[in-house]
Amino acid sequence: MRPFYVYILASRRNGTLYVGMTEDMSRRWYEHQEGAFPGFTTKYGVKTLVWFETHETRESAFVRERRIKAWRRAWKIELIEATNPDWADLSWQLI
């Protein structure tokens, strides 16, 4: 069974943030890189994967995504910096 992912992309350190959910993180990351779907991430250049976590079910990932989206920006930044203080691109972990 494949895991589900909740992730945060950033345009740069302390830049624009995007919270999403997917069942295929590699494919979704690539779509963000290529601007496959016009929208928020393409408009604001949000491409760097700075945080992600896995979930066993679609439901738990969906609930977590909605909770994080409702958070204050400062809380999202704290979440990122707890495991990625340098805001490094984590896409290499998808390979």
PADREN-134158 format. One record per residue: residue in three letters; x negated, z, y of N, C-alpha, C, O, CB in turn. Coordinates in steps of 0.02 Angstrom, whole numbers. Last residue first. Glycine has a CB too. Example, Ala and Ser with C-alpha at 12.3 -4.5 7.8 and 13.67 -1.06 7.14 Angstrom:
2
<node code="SER" n_xx="-642" n_zz="354" n_yy="-112" ca_xx="-684" ca_zz="357" ca_yy="-53" c_xx="-645" c_zz="394" c_yy="2" o_xx="-670" o_zz="402" o_yy="57" cb_xx="-704" cb_zz="286" cb_yy="-30"/>
<node code="ALA" n_xx="-660" n_zz="390" n_yy="-284" ca_xx="-615" ca_zz="390" ca_yy="-225" c_xx="-660" c_zz="390" c_yy="-165" o_xx="-712" o_zz="423" o_yy="-166" cb_xx="-565" cb_zz="452" cb_yy="-224"/>
END
This chain:
95
<node code="ILE" n_xx="-687" n_zz="-214" n_yy="512" ca_xx="-717" ca_zz="-261" ca_yy="464" c_xx="-720" c_zz="-228" c_yy="395" o_xx="-743" o_zz="-260" o_yy="347" cb_xx="-787" cb_zz="-283" cb_yy="486"/>
<node code="LEU" n_xx="-652" n_zz="-120" n_yy="602" ca_xx="-597" ca_zz="-155" ca_yy="568" c_xx="-623" c_zz="-201" c_yy="513" o_xx="-584" o_zz="-225" o_yy="472" cb_xx="-557" cb_zz="-195" cb_yy="618"/>
<node code="GLN" n_xx="-757" n_zz="-72" n_yy="671" ca_xx="-733" ca_zz="-30" ca_yy="616" c_xx="-677" c_zz="-65" c_yy="577" o_xx="-657" o_zz="-41" o_yy="523" cb_xx="-708" cb_zz="37" cb_yy="643"/>
<node code="TRP" n_xx="-773" n_zz="-156" n_yy="778" ca_xx="-819" ca_zz="-165" ca_yy="722" c_xx="-795" c_zz="-124" c_yy="661" o_xx="-813" o_zz="-141" o_yy="604" cb_xx="-890" cb_zz="-144" cb_yy="742"/>
<node code="SER" n_xx="-687" n_zz="-106" n_yy="875" ca_xx="-664" ca_zz="-162" ca_yy="833" c_xx="-709" c_zz="-174" c_yy="773" o_xx="-687" o_zz="-200" o_yy="723" cb_xx="-659" cb_zz="-225" cb_yy="875"/>
<node code="LEU" n_xx="-714" n_zz="-11" n_yy="968" ca_xx="-712" ca_zz="11" ca_yy="897" c_xx="-692" c_zz="-46" c_yy="850" o_xx="-681" o_zz="-34" o_yy="791" cb_xx="-663" cb_zz="68" cb_yy="890"/>
<node code="ASP" n_xx="-813" n_zz="-3" n_yy="1105" ca_xx="-767" ca_zz="-48" ca_yy="1070" c_xx="-770" c_zz="-31" c_yy="996" o_xx="-823" o_zz="-36" o_yy="965" cb_xx="-786" cb_zz="-124" cb_yy="1083"/>
<node code="ALA" n_xx="-822" n_zz="159" n_yy="1184" ca_xx="-852" ca_zz="103" ca_yy="1148" c_xx="-798" c_zz="61" c_yy="1115" o_xx="-745" o_zz="86" o_yy="1098" cb_xx="-903" cb_zz="129" cb_yy="1095"/>
<node code="TRP" n_xx="-804" n_zz="267" n_yy="1268" ca_xx="-756" ca_zz="212" ca_yy="1271" c_xx="-785" c_zz="149" c_yy="1238" o_xx="-775" o_zz="93" o_yy="1262" cb_xx="-736" cb_zz="197" cb_yy="1344"/>
<node code="ASP" n_xx="-880" n_zz="378" n_yy="1250" ca_xx="-911" ca_zz="323" ca_yy="1286" c_xx="-865" c_zz="262" c_yy="1294" o_xx="-885" o_zz="212" o_yy="1323" cb_xx="-974" cb_zz="302" cb_yy="1250"/>
<node code="PRO" n_xx="-802" n_zz="463" n_yy="1172" ca_xx="-817" ca_zz="482" ca_yy="1241" c_xx="-848" c_zz="426" c_yy="1283" o_xx="-844" o_zz="427" o_yy="1344" cb_xx="-862" cb_zz="541" cb_yy="1242"/>
<node code="ASN" n_xx="-702" n_zz="460" n_yy="1060" ca_xx="-740" ca_zz="403" ca_yy="1085" c_xx="-758" c_zz="415" c_yy="1159" o_xx="-732" o_zz="380" o_yy="1203" cb_xx="-698" cb_zz="337" cb_yy="1077"/>
<node code="THR" n_xx="-631" n_zz="573" n_yy="1030" ca_xx="-667" ca_zz="541" ca_yy="975" c_xx="-711" c_zz="483" c_yy="998" o_xx="-753" o_zz="459" o_yy="960" cb_xx="-618" cb_zz="516" cb_yy="923"/>
<node code="ALA" n_xx="-588" n_zz="618" n_yy="1154" ca_xx="-600" ca_zz="667" ca_yy="1101" c_xx="-641" c_zz="637" c_yy="1044" o_xx="-680" o_zz="672" o_yy="1012" cb_xx="-533" cb_zz="695" cb_yy="1074"/>
<node code="GLU" n_xx="-556" n_zz="507" n_yy="1231" ca_xx="-622" ca_zz="538" ca_yy="1240" c_xx="-638" c_zz="592" c_yy="1188" o_xx="-696" o_zz="611" o_yy="1180" cb_xx="-627" cb_zz="568" cb_yy="1308"/>
<node code="ILE" n_xx="-423" n_zz="479" n_yy="1189" ca_xx="-478" ca_zz="431" ca_yy="1180" c_xx="-545" c_zz="467" c_yy="1180" o_xx="-585" o_zz="458" o_yy="1135" cb_xx="-476" cb_zz="377" cb_yy="1235"/>
<node code="LEU" n_xx="-358" n_zz="597" n_yy="1231" ca_xx="-355" ca_zz="575" ca_yy="1161" c_xx="-412" c_zz="527" c_yy="1146" o_xx="-446" o_zz="534" o_yy="1094" cb_xx="-287" cb_zz="542" cb_yy="1145"/>
<node code="GLU" n_xx="-381" n_zz="593" n_yy="1369" ca_xx="-408" ca_zz="649" ca_yy="1329" c_xx="-410" c_zz="630" c_yy="1255" o_xx="-459" o_zz="644" o_yy="1220" cb_xx="-366" cb_zz="713" cb_yy="1338"/>
<node code="ILE" n_xx="-305" n_zz="480" n_yy="1400" ca_xx="-377" ca_zz="480" ca_yy="1411" c_xx="-411" c_zz="535" c_yy="1371" o_xx="-464" o_zz="524" o_yy="1342" cb_xx="-393" cb_zz="487" cb_yy="1486"/>
<node code="LYS" n_xx="-179" n_zz="530" n_yy="1371" ca_xx="-205" ca_zz="473" ca_yy="1333" c_xx="-280" c_zz="468" c_yy="1340" o_xx="-316" o_zz="455" o_yy="1291" cb_xx="-172" cb_zz="407" cb_yy="1357"/>
<node code="TRP" n_xx="-170" n_zz="629" n_yy="1468" ca_xx="-169" ca_zz="648" ca_yy="1397" c_xx="-195" c_zz="592" c_yy="1354" o_xx="-230" o_zz="604" o_yy="1305" cb_xx="-98" cb_zz="668" cb_yy="1375"/>
<node code="ALA" n_xx="-168" n_zz="552" n_yy="1585" ca_xx="-223" ca_zz="599" ca_yy="1573" c_xx="-227" c_zz="620" c_yy="1500" o_xx="-281" o_zz="629" o_yy="1472" cb_xx="-216" cb_zz="661" cb_yy="1618"/>
<node code="ARG" n_xx="-43" n_zz="486" n_yy="1576" ca_xx="-105" ca_zz="448" ca_yy="1570" c_xx="-164" c_zz="494" c_yy="1553" o_xx="-206" o_zz="477" o_yy="1511" cb_xx="-119" cb_zz="411" cb_yy="1635"/>
<node code="ARG" n_xx="78" n_zz="572" n_yy="1477" ca_xx="45" ca_zz="560" ca_yy="1541" c_xx="-21" c_zz="524" c_yy="1528" o_xx="-51" o_zz="531" o_yy="1475" cb_xx="33" cb_zz="628" cb_yy="1580"/>
<node code="TRP" n_xx="171" n_zz="494" n_yy="1343" ca_xx="123" ca_zz="541" ca_yy="1371" c_xx="102" c_zz="522" c_yy="1441" o_xx="107" o_zz="464" o_yy="1462" cb_xx="63" cb_zz="546" cb_yy="1326"/>
<node code="ALA" n_xx="244" n_zz="393" n_yy="1288" ca_xx="279" ca_zz="437" ca_yy="1335" c_xx="232" c_zz="488" c_yy="1369" o_xx="251" o_zz="520" o_yy="1417" cb_xx="334" cb_zz="475" cb_yy="1299"/>
<node code="LYS" n_xx="156" n_zz="336" n_yy="1199" ca_xx="178" ca_zz="296" ca_yy="1257" c_xx="211" c_zz="340" c_yy="1310" o_xx="207" o_zz="325" o_yy="1369" cb_xx="226" cb_zz="241" cb_yy="1234"/>
<node code="ILE" n_xx="152" n_zz="439" n_yy="1103" ca_xx="93" ca_zz="427" ca_yy="1145" c_xx="113" c_zz="386" c_yy="1207" o_xx="88" o_zz="399" o_yy="1262" cb_xx="38" cb_zz="391" cb_yy="1105"/>
<node code="ARG" n_xx="282" n_zz="424" n_yy="1048" ca_xx="261" ca_zz="487" ca_yy="1079" c_xx="204" c_zz="476" c_yy="1127" o_xx="204" o_zz="500" o_yy="1184" cb_xx="242" cb_zz="539" cb_yy="1026"/>
<node code="ARG" n_xx="277" n_zz="294" n_yy="997" ca_xx="326" ca_zz="311" ca_yy="1049" c_xx="307" c_zz="375" c_yy="1085" o_xx="314" o_zz="380" o_yy="1146" cb_xx="396" cb_zz="317" cb_yy="1019"/>
<node code="GLU" n_xx="176" n_zz="310" n_yy="899" ca_xx="168" ca_zz="263" ca_yy="954" c_xx="214" c_zz="281" c_yy="1012" o_xx="193" o_zz="283" o_yy="1069" cb_xx="182" cb_zz="191" cb_yy="930"/>
<node code="ARG" n_xx="239" n_zz="403" n_yy="813" ca_xx="177" ca_zz="422" ca_yy="848" c_xx="166" c_zz="375" c_yy="908" o_xx="147" o_zz="398" o_yy="962" cb_xx="116" cb_zz="419" cb_yy="800"/>
<node code="VAL" n_xx="345" n_zz="326" n_yy="765" ca_xx="359" ca_zz="388" ca_yy="801" c_xx="298" c_zz="408" c_yy="842" o_xx="305" o_zz="428" o_yy="900" cb_xx="378" cb_zz="445" cb_yy="751"/>
<node code="PHE" n_xx="274" n_zz="223" n_yy="700" ca_xx="320" ca_zz="207" ca_yy="755" c_xx="333" c_zz="270" c_yy="797" o_xx="333" o_zz="266" o_yy="859" cb_xx="386" cb_zz="179" cb_yy="727"/>
<node code="ALA" n_xx="207" n_zz="293" n_yy="600" ca_xx="169" ca_zz="257" ca_yy="651" c_xx="213" c_zz="243" c_yy="712" o_xx="190" o_zz="250" o_yy="769" cb_xx="140" cb_zz="191" cb_yy="622"/>
<node code="SER" n_xx="314" n_zz="339" n_yy="525" ca_xx="271" ca_zz="388" ca_yy="557" c_xx="228" c_zz="355" c_yy="612" o_xx="215" o_zz="386" o_yy="663" cb_xx="225" cb_zz="422" cb_yy="505"/>
<node code="GLU" n_xx="371" n_zz="213" n_yy="485" ca_xx="409" ca_zz="261" ca_yy="524" c_xx="364" c_zz="311" c_yy="560" o_xx="374" o_zz="324" o_yy="620" cb_xx="459" cb_zz="298" cb_yy="481"/>
<node code="ARG" n_xx="275" n_zz="156" n_yy="404" ca_xx="293" ca_zz="123" ca_yy="467" c_xx="328" c_zz="172" c_yy="513" o_xx="317" o_zz="173" o_yy="574" cb_xx="338" cb_zz="61" cb_yy="454"/>
<node code="THR" n_xx="159" n_zz="273" n_yy="331" ca_xx="224" ca_zz="239" ca_yy="335" c_xx="234" c_zz="208" c_yy="403" o_xx="206" o_zz="230" o_yy="453" cb_xx="281" cb_zz="289" cb_yy="320"/>
<node code="GLU" n_xx="30" n_zz="321" n_yy="344" ca_xx="52" ca_zz="297" ca_yy="278" c_xx="117" c_zz="259" c_yy="282" o_xx="130" o_zz="216" o_yy="239" cb_xx="60" cb_zz="356" cb_yy="231"/>
<node code="HIS" n_xx="-79" n_zz="275" n_yy="476" ca_xx="-20" ca_zz="311" ca_yy="452" c_xx="2" c_zz="280" c_yy="386" o_xx="-8" o_zz="221" o_yy="374" cb_xx="38" cb_zz="308" cb_yy="505"/>
<node code="THR" n_xx="-230" n_zz="290" n_yy="573" ca_xx="-189" ca_zz="260" ca_yy="520" c_xx="-132" c_zz="306" c_yy="501" o_xx="-135" o_zz="367" o_yy="510" cb_xx="-232" cb_zz="245" cb_yy="459"/>
<node code="GLU" n_xx="-280" n_zz="259" n_yy="743" ca_xx="-271" ca_zz="304" ca_yy="686" c_xx="-225" c_zz="269" c_yy="635" o_xx="-187" o_zz="225" o_yy="653" cb_xx="-241" cb_zz="373" cb_yy="708"/>
<node code="PHE" n_xx="-392" n_zz="221" n_yy="878" ca_xx="-340" ca_zz="203" ca_yy="830" c_xx="-337" c_zz="256" c_yy="776" o_xx="-385" o_zz="293" o_yy="765" cb_xx="-352" cb_zz="133" cb_yy="799"/>
<node code="TRP" n_xx="-466" n_zz="170" n_yy="1032" ca_xx="-441" ca_zz="224" ca_yy="989" c_xx="-391" c_zz="194" c_yy="939" o_xx="-352" o_zz="149" o_yy="956" cb_xx="-408" cb_zz="281" cb_yy="1032"/>
<node code="VAL" n_xx="-511" n_zz="57" n_yy="1095" ca_xx="-546" ca_zz="119" ca_yy="1109" c_xx="-523" c_zz="178" c_yy="1067" o_xx="-555" o_zz="230" o_yy="1066" cb_xx="-539" cb_zz="136" cb_yy="1181"/>
<node code="LEU" n_xx="-533" n_zz="-109" n_yy="1100" ca_xx="-503" ca_zz="-59" ca_yy="1056" c_xx="-542" c_zz="6" c_yy="1064" o_xx="-600" o_zz="11" o_yy="1042" cb_xx="-503" cb_zz="-83" cb_yy="981"/>
<node code="THR" n_xx="-510" n_zz="-205" n_yy="1241" ca_xx="-557" ca_zz="-162" ca_yy="1206" c_xx="-521" c_zz="-109" c_yy="1165" o_xx="-483" o_zz="-69" o_yy="1193" cb_xx="-606" cb_zz="-129" cb_yy="1255"/>
<node code="LYS" n_xx="-417" n_zz="-278" n_yy="1316" ca_xx="-442" ca_zz="-306" ca_yy="1253" c_xx="-486" c_zz="-259" c_yy="1212" o_xx="-499" o_zz="-273" o_yy="1153" cb_xx="-480" cb_zz="-368" cb_yy="1267"/>
<node code="VAL" n_xx="-327" n_zz="-322" n_yy="1445" ca_xx="-333" ca_zz="-262" ca_yy="1403" c_xx="-352" c_zz="-285" c_yy="1333" o_xx="-310" o_zz="-308" o_yy="1295" cb_xx="-267" cb_zz="-220" cb_yy="1402"/>
<node code="GLY" n_xx="-298" n_zz="-403" n_yy="1557" ca_xx="-363" ca_zz="-406" ca_yy="1523" c_xx="-377" c_zz="-346" c_yy="1479" o_xx="-434" o_zz="-322" o_yy="1476" cb_xx="-417" cb_zz="-413" cb_yy="1574"/>
<node code="TYR" n_xx="-170" n_zz="-409" n_yy="1610" ca_xx="-216" ca_zz="-359" ca_yy="1636" c_xx="-284" c_zz="-357" c_yy="1600" o_xx="-323" o_zz="-311" o_yy="1614" cb_xx="-184" cb_zz="-291" cb_yy="1632"/>
<node code="LYS" n_xx="-109" n_zz="-516" n_yy="1541" ca_xx="-107" ca_zz="-513" ca_yy="1614" c_xx="-159" c_zz="-467" c_yy="1643" o_xx="-190" o_zz="-482" o_yy="1694" cb_xx="-38" cb_zz="-491" cb_yy="1637"/>
<node code="THR" n_xx="-127" n_zz="-479" n_yy="1407" ca_xx="-158" ca_zz="-540" ca_yy="1433" c_xx="-163" c_zz="-537" c_yy="1509" o_xx="-215" o_zz="-554" o_yy="1538" cb_xx="-118" cb_zz="-603" cb_yy="1410"/>
<node code="THR" n_xx="-50" n_zz="-363" n_yy="1399" ca_xx="-122" ca_zz="-360" ca_yy="1385" c_xx="-159" c_zz="-422" c_yy="1410" o_xx="-216" o_zz="-416" o_yy="1432" cb_xx="-133" cb_zz="-352" cb_yy="1310"/>
<node code="PHE" n_xx="82" n_zz="-410" n_yy="1442" ca_xx="45" ca_zz="-357" ca_yy="1476" c_xx="-30" c_zz="-360" c_yy="1463" o_xx="-69" o_zz="-360" o_yy="1511" cb_xx="72" cb_zz="-290" cb_yy="1455"/>
<node code="GLY" n_xx="85" n_zz="-585" n_yy="1401" ca_xx="117" ca_zz="-522" ca_yy="1416" c_xx="68" c_zz="-474" c_yy="1450" o_xx="20" o_zz="-495" o_yy="1482" cb_xx="144" cb_zz="-490" cb_yy="1353"/>
<node code="PRO" n_xx="78" n_zz="-710" n_yy="1277" ca_xx="76" ca_zz="-692" ca_yy="1348" c_xx="113" c_zz="-627" c_yy="1360" o_xx="167" o_zz="-615" o_yy="1333" cb_xx="106" cb_zz="-749" cb_yy="1391"/>
<node code="PHE" n_xx="-10" n_zz="-698" n_yy="1134" ca_xx="58" ca_zz="-687" ca_yy="1159" c_xx="54" c_zz="-667" c_yy="1233" o_xx="29" o_zz="-613" o_yy="1249" cb_xx="95" cb_zz="-632" cb_yy="1117"/>
<node code="ALA" n_xx="-146" n_zz="-722" n_yy="1121" ca_xx="-98" ca_zz="-761" ca_yy="1082" c_xx="-26" c_zz="-754" c_yy="1106" o_xx="13" o_zz="-801" o_yy="1100" cb_xx="-101" cb_zz="-740" cb_yy="1010"/>
<node code="GLY" n_xx="-267" n_zz="-685" n_yy="1175" ca_xx="-209" ca_zz="-692" ca_yy="1219" c_xx="-154" c_zz="-732" c_yy="1187" o_xx="-120" o_zz="-771" o_yy="1219" cb_xx="-230" cb_zz="-724" cb_yy="1284"/>
<node code="GLU" n_xx="-373" n_zz="-658" n_yy="1093" ca_xx="-359" ca_zz="-728" ca_yy="1107" c_xx="-301" c_zz="-739" c_yy="1156" o_xx="-288" o_zz="-795" o_yy="1177" cb_xx="-344" cb_zz="-764" cb_yy="1044"/>
<node code="GLN" n_xx="-367" n_zz="-519" n_yy="1081" ca_xx="-427" ca_zz="-552" ca_yy="1106" c_xx="-414" c_zz="-623" c_yy="1130" o_xx="-440" o_zz="-645" o_yy="1181" cb_xx="-481" cb_zz="-552" cb_yy="1053"/>
<node code="HIS" n_xx="-241" n_zz="-500" n_yy="1022" ca_xx="-253" ca_zz="-474" ca_yy="1089" c_xx="-314" c_zz="-509" c_yy="1120" o_xx="-313" o_zz="-526" o_yy="1179" cb_xx="-264" cb_zz="-398" cb_yy="1088"/>
<node code="GLU" n_xx="-267" n_zz="-559" n_yy="898" ca_xx="-215" ca_zz="-587" ca_yy="942" c_xx="-223" c_zz="-563" c_yy="1014" o_xx="-213" o_zz="-601" o_yy="1061" cb_xx="-146" cb_zz="-568" cb_yy="915"/>
<node code="TYR" n_xx="-364" n_zz="-470" n_yy="849" ca_xx="-382" ca_zz="-539" ca_yy="863" c_xx="-331" c_zz="-572" c_yy="909" o_xx="-350" o_zz="-608" o_yy="955" cb_xx="-387" cb_zz="-579" cb_yy="797"/>
<node code="TRP" n_xx="-282" n_zz="-357" n_yy="832" ca_xx="-338" ca_zz="-355" ca_yy="879" c_xx="-359" c_zz="-426" c_yy="899" o_xx="-370" o_zz="-440" o_yy="958" cb_xx="-399" cb_zz="-317" cb_yy="848"/>
<node code="ARG" n_xx="-199" n_zz="-406" n_yy="731" ca_xx="-171" ca_zz="-389" ca_yy="796" c_xx="-225" c_zz="-386" c_yy="849" o_xx="-215" o_zz="-408" o_yy="906" cb_xx="-134" cb_zz="-322" cb_yy="793"/>
<node code="ARG" n_xx="-287" n_zz="-423" n_yy="623" ca_xx="-250" ca_zz="-480" ca_yy="650" c_xx="-225" c_zz="-466" c_yy="721" o_xx="-231" o_zz="-508" o_yy="766" cb_xx="-191" cb_zz="-498" cb_yy="605"/>
<node code="SER" n_xx="-331" n_zz="-290" n_yy="607" ca_xx="-379" ca_zz="-344" ca_yy="620" c_xx="-344" c_zz="-404" c_yy="651" o_xx="-368" o_zz="-432" o_yy="700" cb_xx="-413" cb_zz="-365" cb_yy="554"/>
<node code="MET" n_xx="-211" n_zz="-218" n_yy="580" ca_xx="-250" ca_zz="-205" ca_yy="640" c_xx="-299" c_zz="-261" c_yy="657" o_xx="-306" o_zz="-279" o_yy="715" cb_xx="-288" cb_zz="-140" cb_yy="632"/>
<node code="ASP" n_xx="-65" n_zz="-234" n_yy="526" ca_xx="-126" ca_zz="-273" ca_yy="514" c_xx="-169" c_zz="-269" c_yy="577" o_xx="-165" o_zz="-311" o_yy="622" cb_xx="-108" cb_zz="-348" cb_yy="497"/>
<node code="GLU" n_xx="39" n_zz="-161" n_yy="569" ca_xx="19" ca_zz="-150" ca_yy="499" c_xx="-43" c_zz="-190" c_yy="481" o_xx="-70" o_zz="-181" o_yy="427" cb_xx="77" cb_zz="-169" cb_yy="452"/>
<node code="THR" n_xx="41" n_zz="-76" n_yy="729" ca_xx="39" ca_zz="-135" ca_yy="687" c_xx="25" c_zz="-116" c_yy="615" o_xx="1" o_zz="-60" o_yy="601" cb_xx="-13" cb_zz="-185" cb_yy="712"/>
<node code="MET" n_xx="67" n_zz="-27" n_yy="898" ca_xx="72" ca_zz="-11" ca_yy="826" c_xx="73" c_zz="-76" c_yy="787" o_xx="102" o_zz="-125" o_yy="809" cb_xx="136" cb_zz="33" cb_yy="811"/>
<node code="GLY" n_xx="-7" n_zz="25" n_yy="1056" ca_xx="30" ca_zz="-18" ca_yy="1011" c_xx="30" c_zz="8" c_yy="940" o_xx="-2" o_zz="58" o_yy="924" cb_xx="3" cb_zz="-87" cb_yy="1013"/>
<node code="VAL" n_xx="-39" n_zz="48" n_yy="1226" ca_xx="-28" ca_zz="81" ca_yy="1162" c_xx="14" c_zz="36" c_yy="1118" o_xx="66" o_zz="10" o_yy="1141" cb_xx="6" cb_zz="151" cb_yy="1171"/>
<node code="TYR" n_xx="-158" n_zz="14" n_yy="1347" ca_xx="-101" ca_zz="-14" ca_yy="1310" c_xx="-97" c_zz="23" c_yy="1243" o_xx="-148" o_zz="28" o_yy="1208" cb_xx="-108" cb_zz="-91" cb_yy="1300"/>
<node code="LEU" n_xx="-223" n_zz="43" n_yy="1513" ca_xx="-216" ca_zz="61" ca_yy="1442" c_xx="-153" c_zz="28" c_yy="1412" o_xx="-103" o_zz="17" o_yy="1446" cb_xx="-212" cb_zz="137" cb_yy="1433"/>
<node code="THR" n_xx="-344" n_zz="2" n_yy="1634" ca_xx="-276" ca_zz="-6" ca_yy="1610" c_xx="-274" c_zz="7" c_yy="1535" o_xx="-318" o_zz="-16" o_yy="1498" cb_xx="-249" cb_zz="-77" cb_yy="1627"/>
<node code="GLY" n_xx="-483" n_zz="117" n_yy="1635" ca_xx="-445" ca_zz="61" ca_yy="1662" c_xx="-373" c_zz="61" c_yy="1636" o_xx="-346" o_zz="113" o_yy="1618" cb_xx="-479" cb_zz="-5" cb_yy="1644"/>
<node code="ASN" n_xx="-577" n_zz="205" n_yy="1588" ca_xx="-527" ca_zz="230" ca_yy="1636" c_xx="-486" c_zz="174" c_yy="1668" o_xx="-457" o_zz="183" o_yy="1722" cb_xx="-562" cb_zz="270" cb_yy="1690"/>
<node code="ARG" n_xx="-673" n_zz="66" n_yy="1546" ca_xx="-670" ca_zz="139" ca_yy="1548" c_xx="-624" c_zz="162" c_yy="1604" o_xx="-632" o_zz="140" o_yy="1661" cb_xx="-742" cb_zz="170" cb_yy="1557"/>
<node code="ARG" n_xx="-557" n_zz="-72" n_yy="1528" ca_xx="-624" ca_zz="-44" ca_yy="1540" c_xx="-618" c_zz="31" c_yy="1539" o_xx="-562" o_zz="58" o_yy="1532" cb_xx="-654" cb_zz="-70" cb_yy="1609"/>
<node code="SER" n_xx="-438" n_zz="-98" n_yy="1469" ca_xx="-471" ca_zz="-153" ca_yy="1504" c_xx="-543" c_zz="-135" c_yy="1519" o_xx="-586" o_zz="-180" o_yy="1523" cb_xx="-433" cb_zz="-169" cb_yy="1570"/>
<node code="ALA" n_xx="-402" n_zz="-40" n_yy="1302" ca_xx="-417" ca_zz="-28" ca_yy="1373" c_xx="-448" c_zz="-90" c_yy="1404" o_xx="-481" o_zz="-129" o_yy="1369" cb_xx="-463" cb_zz="33" cb_yy="1381"/>
<node code="LEU" n_xx="-286" n_zz="7" n_yy="1174" ca_xx="-332" ca_zz="-41" ca_yy="1202" c_xx="-343" c_zz="-23" c_yy="1276" o_xx="-299" o_zz="6" o_yy="1307" cb_xx="-306" cb_zz="-114" cb_yy="1195"/>
<node code="ILE" n_xx="-248" n_zz="110" n_yy="1041" ca_xx="-251" ca_zz="105" ca_yy="1113" c_xx="-305" c_zz="55" c_yy="1131" o_xx="-361" o_zz="59" o_yy="1108" cb_xx="-264" cb_zz="175" cb_yy="1146"/>
<node code="TYR" n_xx="-134" n_zz="116" n_yy="899" ca_xx="-198" ca_zz="101" ca_yy="933" c_xx="-190" c_zz="102" c_yy="1008" o_xx="-135" o_zz="95" o_yy="1036" cb_xx="-225" cb_zz="34" cb_yy="909"/>
<node code="VAL" n_xx="-85" n_zz="147" n_yy="737" ca_xx="-67" ca_zz="158" ca_yy="807" c_xx="-134" c_zz="152" c_yy="844" o_xx="-184" o_zz="179" o_yy="822" cb_xx="-31" cb_zz="229" cb_yy="820"/>
<node code="TYR" n_xx="-52" n_zz="62" n_yy="584" ca_xx="-99" ca_zz="84" ca_yy="636" c_xx="-63" c_zz="96" c_yy="702" o_xx="-17" o_zz="59" o_yy="721" cb_xx="-155" cb_zz="34" cb_yy="645"/>
<node code="PHE" n_xx="-25" n_zz="85" n_yy="411" ca_xx="0" ca_zz="63" ca_yy="476" c_xx="-45" c_zz="95" c_yy="528" o_xx="-73" o_zz="148" o_yy="517" cb_xx="75" cb_zz="82" cb_yy="487"/>
<node code="PRO" n_xx="-100" n_zz="29" n_yy="256" ca_xx="-85" ca_zz="79" ca_yy="308" c_xx="-55" c_zz="45" c_yy="369" o_xx="-60" o_zz="-16" o_yy="378" cb_xx="-148" cb_zz="119" cb_yy="327"/>
<node code="ARG" n_xx="-30" n_zz="-44" n_yy="109" ca_xx="-69" ca_zz="-50" ca_yy="170" c_xx="-50" c_zz="6" c_yy="219" o_xx="7" o_zz="26" o_yy="224" cb_xx="-58" cb_zz="-118" cb_yy="202"/>
<node code="MET" n_xx="-42" n_zz="0" n_yy="-59" ca_xx="0" ca_zz="0" ca_yy="0" c_xx="-44" c_zz="0" c_yy="62" o_xx="-90" o_zz="40" o_yy="68" cb_xx="47" cb_zz="61" cb_yy="0"/>
END
